[in-house]
């Protein structure tokens, strides 16, 4: 028995960590089907099973308004941060310029700084620039773009740093223009990193509370709504939102895994080999033609 425990100690510890991690998620899913004794009940425990929470997710209209506002801010912040961060990552990896090393260092500062420092610094910036009485949707969006930008740059840059330029050189040997090389070779290879950075940015923006709370003014996002309403009662519809987010996240992960496995199967099929051979043959033919022209 002792030998078996020693051999499987790492596996057992890993399973215990997973169980510990998924217990809160399981409670959220379970409580989404819970029926409270009364709407003003402050006791967060199982009472009875019901589908009413799923049938009436917007029983409190303010919750759905806050949820929609968080999704809108998250999408806009994700789009802006992803575009700017991707361009910055390409500049840091593919180009040499004065201050490149210092820029690489500064990129990590928003990630390393505590959120309370980031939030108070942004609040001081908005007050100094005349936004003291106009805190709201715009200031939240600017703050989210600023702290999401670093995560996008780091994620896309790591993807670019691991890519070889041999495929790009091969495309140029086949007379592809720089525009064609980028969109048909470089971008598809970097796209998984860009997509991962976008998903990370949205999740960070959607559930941010500290920075948002300091720069929101009278605007209420979903995390702020949860914090405010938890002091009175906890609507079970909050668990419905959490369960839906969990389902969407699982579907994204599973969809990506299925897509990767299909791609690997397609490359492993016999039909994939002639395709690669034809590319190599085409490259050889073009190179031979170029050599003859040079002679």
Residue, then its C-alpha position, 0 to 999 in steps of 0.5 A: x500500500x505504501x509503495x502504491x501511494x509513493x508511485x501515485x502520490x503526484x497523481x493523487x495530489x493532482x486529483x485533489x487539487x482538481x477536486x478542490x478547484x471544481x467544488x466551487x464551480x459545482x456549487x454555482x451550477x447546483x445553486x442555479x437550480x435552487x429555490x430560495x424560501x423568499x426573495x429577501x432571504x440572506x441564507x445561501x444554502x440549498x432549499x428546493x429544486x426549481x427551473x424558475x431561475x433559468x426560465x426568468x433570468x432577468x427577474x431583476x432587470x438591473x442585473x441584466x442591464x449590468x450584465x449587458x454593460x459588462x459584455x459591451x465593455x468587454x467586447x470593445x476593450x477586447x477588440x481595441x486591446x487585441x488590435x493594438x497589442x498585436x501591432x505592438x507585439x509584431x513591432x517588438x519581435x520583428x523590428x529593431x528600434x531605439x528603446x525596444x528593451x525598455x518597452x519590453x520592460x514597461x509592458x510587464x509593469x501593468x501586469x505586475x502592479x497590484x490592481x488597487x495601484x492601477x485603479x487609483x493611478x487611473x483615477x488620478x489620471x482621469x481627475x487630472x485630465x478633467x474627467x472627475x465629473x464624467x466617470x462612467x462607461x468611457x473611463x471604464x473602457x479606457x481603463x480596461x484597454x490599458x490593463x488588457x493591452x499588456x496581456x495581449x502583447x505578452x501572449x502574441x509576442x510569445x507566439x511570434x517568438x516561437x515561429x520560424x521565418x522559413x515558411x515566410x521565406x518559402x512563400x517569397x521564393x514562390x513569388x508571393x507578395x509581402x501582403x500575401x505572405x502575411x495574410x496566407x502564411x504569417x497570420x494563420x500561424x499567429x492567429x491562435x495566439x491572437x485568439x487566446x489573447x482576445x479570450x484572456x482580455x475578455x475574461x479579465x475585462x468582464x470580471x474586473x472589480x477593483x479597477x472598475x469600481x474606482x473609475x466607474x462613477x455611477x455606472x454599474x457593471x456585473x461584478x459591481x452589481x454582484x458585490x452590491x446586491x450580496x450585502x442584501x440578498x443573493x439572487x439565484x439568477x447570478x448562478x445562472x449567469x455563472x453557469x452559462x459562462x462556464x458552458x460557453x468556456x467549455x464549448x470554446x475549449x472543446x471546439x478548439x480541441x476538436x478542430x486541432x484533432x481534425x487538423x492533425x488527422x488531415x495531416x496524417x492522412x495519405x492524401x496530405x503527403x502528396x499535397x506537401x510534396x507538390x508544394x516542395x516540387x513547385x518550390x523546386x521548379x520555381x528555383x530551377x527556373x530562376x537558376x536557368x534564367x540567371x544562366 
